Amino acid sequence: MSKKTRRRLDAGLKAKVALEALRNEATIAELAAKYQLQPNQIYAGKKQLIDGAAGVFADGVGKESNREAEVNELYTKIGQLTVERDFLSRRSGR
């Protein structure tokens, strides 16, 4: 008995299939056959695209959270480097 492995969809293919599903030029069954996917995967991708579409037009909402995460990461690195510097300066007797 062979074990099936799950096929991971990359974001590009997922977006392409979801957009085709939104255009209604082909049925979900036809798209599933064309891309060798389960219809549930296409419905889920279509829903995800619709739900996330507003984020595309938001003014920097996603960018702001990315910037905040980057700032926090940099503060953490600064703290780590400060501790290392203090440790090494005490070790060297300065």
Backbone as a printed PyTorch tensor [residue, N CA C, xyz], in Angstrom:
tensor([[[  0.8420,  -1.1780,   0.0000],
         [  0.0000,   0.0000,   0.0000],
         [  0.8900,   1.2460,   0.0000]],

        [[  0.7040,   2.1230,  -0.9300],
         [  1.5210,   3.3240,  -1.0000],
         [  0.8750,   4.4560,  -0.2080]],

        [[  1.7190,   5.2260,   0.4040],
         [  1.2540,   6.3430,   1.2170],
         [  1.2950,   7.6130,   0.3750]],

        [[  0.1720,   8.3170,   0.3130],
         [  0.1240,   9.5610,  -0.4630],
         [  0.7660,  10.6830,   0.3370]],

        [[  1.5140,  11.5070,  -0.3490],
         [  2.0960,  12.6730,   0.3000],
         [  1.2770,  13.8910,  -0.0660]],

        [[  1.1910,  14.7990,   0.8680],
         [  0.4460,  16.0230,   0.6190],
         [  1.2190,  16.9280,  -0.3120]],

        [[  0.5000,  17.4970,  -1.2260],
         [  1.1000,  18.4290,  -2.1690],
         [  0.9420,  19.8350,  -1.6130]],

        [[  2.0450,  20.5130,  -1.4370],
         [  2.0260,  21.8800,  -0.9320],
         [  1.8000,  22.8390,  -2.0930]],

        [[  0.8240,  23.7230,  -1.9290],
         [  0.5620,  24.7190,  -2.9630],
         [  1.3770,  25.9620,  -2.6680]],

        [[  2.0960,  26.4400,  -3.6580],
         [  2.7990,  27.6930,  -3.4510],
         [  1.7960,  28.8430,  -3.5980]],

        [[  2.1450,  29.9790,  -3.0680],
         [  1.2350,  31.1240,  -3.0250],
         [  0.8150,  31.5730,  -4.4220]],

        [[  1.7200,  31.5000,  -5.3820],
         [  1.3990,  31.9250,  -6.7450],
         [  0.3130,  31.0820,  -7.3860]],

        [[  0.4400,  29.7670,  -7.2470],
         [ -0.5640,  28.8680,  -7.8210],
         [ -1.8950,  29.0310,  -7.1020]],

        [[ -1.8270,  29.1580,  -5.7850],
         [ -3.0420,  29.3240,  -4.9940],
         [ -3.7870,  30.5890,  -5.4160]],

        [[ -3.0540,  31.6760,  -5.6150],
         [ -3.6680,  32.9320,  -6.0380],
         [ -4.2540,  32.8130,  -7.4410]],

        [[ -3.5220,  32.1610,  -8.3280],
         [ -3.9790,  32.0010,  -9.7080],
         [ -5.2890,  31.2220,  -9.7630]],

        [[ -5.3580,  30.1170,  -9.0260],
         [ -6.5560,  29.2790,  -9.0250],
         [ -7.7200,  30.0350,  -8.3750]],

        [[ -7.4470,  30.7400,  -7.2700],
         [ -8.5060,  31.4920,  -6.5820],
         [ -9.0590,  32.5980,  -7.4810]],

        [[ -8.1940,  33.2720,  -8.2210],
         [ -8.6560,  34.3130,  -9.1360],
         [ -9.4950,  33.7290, -10.2690]],

        [[ -9.0680,  32.5870, -10.7720],
         [ -9.8630,  31.9280, -11.8160],
         [-11.2350,  31.5250, -11.2720]],

        [[-11.2630,  31.0820, -10.0280],
         [-12.5420,  30.6950,  -9.4120],
         [-13.4450,  31.9100,  -9.2350]],

        [[-12.8580,  33.0500,  -8.9060],
         [-13.6490,  34.2750,  -8.7430],
         [-14.2060,  34.7800, -10.0680]],

        [[-13.4780,  34.5510, -11.1440],
         [-13.9290,  35.0150, -12.4650],
         [-15.1290,  34.2320, -12.9830]],

        [[-15.3580,  33.0450, -12.4330],
         [-16.4800,  32.1900, -12.8380],
         [-16.4500,  31.8160, -14.3200]],

        [[-15.2640,  31.7440, -14.9060],
         [-15.1500,  31.3230, -16.2950],
         [-15.2000,  29.8000, -16.4130]],

        [[-14.9100,  29.1150, -15.3150],
         [-14.9630,  27.6530, -15.2770],
         [-15.5440,  27.2420, -13.9340]],

        [[-16.1260,  26.0690, -13.8960],
         [-16.6920,  25.5950, -12.6340],
         [-15.5660,  25.1520, -11.7040]],

        [[-15.9030,  25.0290, -10.4430],
         [-14.9200,  24.5680,  -9.4660],
         [-14.4380,  23.1610,  -9.8270]],

        [[-15.3590,  22.3290, -10.2890],
         [-14.9850,  20.9600, -10.6880],
         [-13.9940,  20.9780, -11.8500]],

        [[-14.2060,  21.8680, -12.8120],
         [-13.2870,  21.9750, -13.9520],
         [-11.9160,  22.4610, -13.4970]],

        [[-11.8980,  23.4430, -12.5950],
         [-10.6240,  23.9450, -12.0740],
         [ -9.9000,  22.8610, -11.2730]],

        [[-10.6650,  22.1010, -10.4940],
         [-10.0710,  21.0240,  -9.7020],
         [ -9.4140,  19.9850, -10.6080]],

        [[-10.0720,  19.6540, -11.6940],
         [ -9.5030,  18.6950, -12.6380],
         [ -8.2930,  19.2810, -13.3570]],

        [[ -8.3910,  20.5390, -13.7440],
         [ -7.3120,  21.1940, -14.4780],
         [ -6.0290,  21.2710, -13.6510]],

        [[ -6.1440,  21.6320, -12.3640],
         [ -4.9780,  21.8230, -11.5080],
         [ -4.7170,  20.6300, -10.5810]],

        [[ -5.4970,  19.5690, -10.7310],
         [ -5.3740,  18.3720,  -9.9020],
         [ -5.4470,  18.7020,  -8.4200]],

        [[ -6.4970,  19.4230,  -8.0470],
         [ -6.7440,  19.8250,  -6.6670],
         [ -8.1010,  19.3100,  -6.2210]],

        [[ -8.3160,  19.3350,  -4.9350],
         [ -9.6240,  19.0170,  -4.3990],
         [-10.4850,  20.2850,  -4.4690]],

        [[-11.7680,  20.1570,  -4.7550],
         [-12.6380,  21.3350,  -4.7900],
         [-12.6110,  22.1280,  -3.4780]],

        [[-12.4630,  21.4240,  -2.3450],
         [-12.4030,  22.1220,  -1.0550],
         [-11.2090,  23.0580,  -0.9780]],

        [[-10.0930,  22.6730,  -1.5960],
         [ -8.9160,  23.5360,  -1.6090],
         [ -9.2090,  24.8160,  -2.3940]],

        [[ -9.9470,  24.6810,  -3.4620],
         [-10.2670,  25.8460,  -4.2920],
         [-11.2430,  26.7570,  -3.5600]],

        [[-12.2600,  26.1700,  -2.9260],
         [-13.2000,  26.9770,  -2.1430],
         [-12.4740,  27.7100,  -1.0170]],

        [[-11.5590,  27.0220,  -0.3330],
         [-10.8150,  27.6420,   0.7680],
         [ -9.9290,  28.7780,   0.2620]],

        [[ -9.2580,  28.5630,  -0.8670],
         [ -8.4060,  29.6090,  -1.4360],
         [ -9.2140,  30.8110,  -1.8880]],

        [[-10.3790,  30.5540,  -2.4560],
         [-11.2620,  31.6340,  -2.9020],
         [-11.7290,  32.4540,  -1.7060]],

        [[-12.1200,  31.7790,  -0.6270],
         [-12.5630,  32.4750,   0.5850],
         [-11.4200,  33.2830,   1.1940]],

        [[-10.2290,  32.6860,   1.2250],
         [ -9.0620,  33.3720,   1.7720],
         [ -8.7350,  34.6250,   0.9650]],

        [[ -8.8620,  34.5440,  -0.3500],
         [ -8.6070,  35.6940,  -1.2140],
         [ -9.6200,  36.8070,  -0.9580]],

        [[-10.8750,  36.4420,  -0.8450],
         [-11.9170,  37.4360,  -0.5900],
         [-11.7260,  38.0830,   0.7760]],

        [[-11.4350,  37.2670,   1.7930],
         [-11.2560,  37.7890,   3.1450],
         [-10.0330,  38.6950,   3.2590]],

        [[ -8.9720,  38.3920,   2.5110],
         [ -7.7450,  39.1670,   2.6110],
         [ -7.6300,  40.3030,   1.6160]],

        [[ -8.6140,  40.4580,   0.7500],
         [ -8.5340,  41.4810,  -0.2980],
         [ -8.4790,  42.8960,   0.2810]],

        [[ -9.1670,  43.1340,   1.3680],
         [ -9.1720,  44.4780,   1.9600],
         [ -7.7800,  44.8740,   2.4390]],

        [[ -6.9880,  43.8950,   2.8510],
         [ -5.6360,  44.1770,   3.3220],
         [ -4.7270,  44.7210,   2.2350]],

        [[ -5.0240,  44.4030,   1.0020],
         [ -4.2240,  44.8960,  -0.1190],
         [ -4.3520,  46.4080,  -0.2380]],

        [[ -5.5350,  46.9160,   0.0740],
         [ -5.7960,  48.3370,  -0.0990],
         [ -5.6450,  49.1340,   1.1850]],

        [[ -5.3140,  48.4760,   2.2850],
         [ -5.1210,  49.1760,   3.5560],
         [ -3.8510,  50.0120,   3.4720]],

        [[ -3.8830,  51.1570,   4.0930],
         [ -2.7360,  52.0740,   4.0370],
         [ -1.6970,  51.6970,   5.0750]],

        [[ -0.7940,  50.8130,   4.6990],
         [  0.3460,  50.4920,   5.5460],
         [  0.0380,  49.7100,   6.8020]],

        [[ -1.0990,  49.0890,   6.9220],
         [ -1.4300,  48.3550,   8.1330],
         [ -0.4520,  47.2110,   8.3350]],

        [[ -0.2020,  46.4230,   7.3270],
         [  0.7460,  45.3190,   7.4290],
         [  2.1750,  45.7960,   7.5670]],

        [[  2.4950,  46.8820,   6.9110],
         [  3.8460,  47.4280,   6.9600],
         [  4.1830,  47.9030,   8.3630]],

        [[  3.2030,  48.4710,   9.0530],
         [  3.4300,  48.9970,  10.3960],
         [  3.7780,  47.8780,  11.3720]],

        [[  3.0810,  46.7550,  11.2870],
         [  3.3700,  45.6460,  12.1980],
         [  4.7280,  45.0310,  11.8770]],

        [[  5.1010,  44.9860,  10.6020],
         [  6.4230,  44.4840,  10.2250],
         [  7.5090,  45.3930,  10.7560]],

        [[  7.2840,  46.6810,  10.6820],
         [  8.2590,  47.6510,  11.1830],
         [  8.4090,  47.5240,  12.6940]],

        [[  7.3000,  47.3500,  13.3760],
         [  7.3420,  47.2040,  14.8310],
         [  8.1080,  45.9460,  15.2270]],

        [[  7.9010,  44.8560,  14.5140],
         [  8.6210,  43.6190,  14.7950],
         [ 10.1180,  43.7990,  14.5450]],

        [[ 10.4500,  44.5150,  13.4820],
         [ 11.8650,  44.7610,  13.1700],
         [ 12.5290,  45.6180,  14.2420]],

        [[ 11.8220,  46.6330,  14.7180],
         [ 12.3570,  47.5030,  15.7740],
         [ 12.5840,  46.6920,  17.0450]],

        [[ 11.6250,  45.8360,  17.4010],
         [ 11.7850,  45.0070,  18.6000],
         [ 12.9770,  44.0670,  18.4660]],

        [[ 13.1560,  43.5140,  17.2880],
         [ 14.2910,  42.6240,  17.0510],
         [ 15.6120,  43.3820,  17.1870]],

        [[ 15.6560,  44.5990,  16.6800],
         [ 16.8780,  45.3960,  16.7730],
         [ 17.1810,  45.7960,  18.2190]],

        [[ 16.1550,  46.1450,  18.9930],
         [ 16.3700,  46.4620,  20.4080],
         [ 16.9030,  45.2520,  21.1650]],

        [[ 16.3920,  44.0740,  20.8240],
         [ 16.8800,  42.8470,  21.4530],
         [ 18.3490,  42.6290,  21.1260]],

        [[ 18.7160,  42.8390,  19.8830],
         [ 20.1060,  42.6680,  19.4550],
         [ 21.0140,  43.6850,  20.1430]],

        [[ 20.5470,  44.9230,  20.2670],
         [ 21.3360,  45.9590,  20.9530],
         [ 21.5750,  45.5530,  22.4030]],

        [[ 20.5360,  45.0600,  23.0640],
         [ 20.6790,  44.6160,  24.4520],
         [ 21.6800,  43.4820,  24.5770]],

        [[ 21.6140,  42.5290,  23.6640],
         [ 22.5420,  41.3930,  23.6800],
         [ 23.9780,  41.8740,  23.4770]],

        [[ 24.1880,  42.7690,  22.5390],
         [ 25.5320,  43.2710,  22.2730],
         [ 26.0680,  44.0790,  23.4480]],

        [[ 25.2030,  44.8250,  24.1240],
         [ 25.6110,  45.6030,  25.2960],
         [ 26.0770,  44.6750,  26.4180]],

        [[ 25.3260,  43.6060,  26.6490],
         [ 25.7080,  42.6440,  27.6840],
         [ 27.0390,  41.9900,  27.3290]],

        [[ 27.2170,  41.6000,  26.0780],
         [ 28.4760,  40.9850,  25.6520],
         [ 29.6420,  41.9590,  25.8110]],

        [[ 29.4340,  43.2060,  25.4450],
         [ 30.4940,  44.2150,  25.5680],
         [ 30.8840,  44.4080,  27.0240]],

        [[ 29.8760,  44.5160,  27.9040],
         [ 30.1620,  44.7030,  29.3290],
         [ 30.9030,  43.5000,  29.9020]],

        [[ 30.5000,  42.3030,  29.5060],
         [ 31.1610,  41.0890,  29.9780],
         [ 32.6230,  41.0670,  29.5350]],

        [[ 32.8370,  41.3650,  28.2680],
         [ 34.2120,  41.3320,  27.7430],
         [ 35.0720,  42.4310,  28.3310]],

        [[ 34.4900,  43.5880,  28.6050],
         [ 35.2870,  44.6700,  29.2000],
         [ 35.6760,  44.3180,  30.6280]],

        [[ 34.7990,  43.6400,  31.3820],
         [ 35.1400,  43.1970,  32.7360],
         [ 36.1960,  42.0960,  32.6930]],

        [[ 36.1290,  41.2300,  31.6910],
         [ 37.1030,  40.1270,  31.5580],
         [ 38.4850,  40.6660,  31.2390]],

        [[ 38.5420,  41.7140,  30.4510],
         [ 39.8430,  42.2320,  30.0410],
         [ 40.4380,  43.1810,  31.0820]],

        [[ 39.6260,  43.5700,  32.0730],
         [ 40.1240,  44.4220,  33.1560],
         [ 40.0780,  45.8930,  32.8320]],

        [[ 39.3310,  46.3150,  31.8620],
         [ 39.2380,  47.7410,  31.5120],
         [ 38.2470,  48.4370,  32.3650]]])
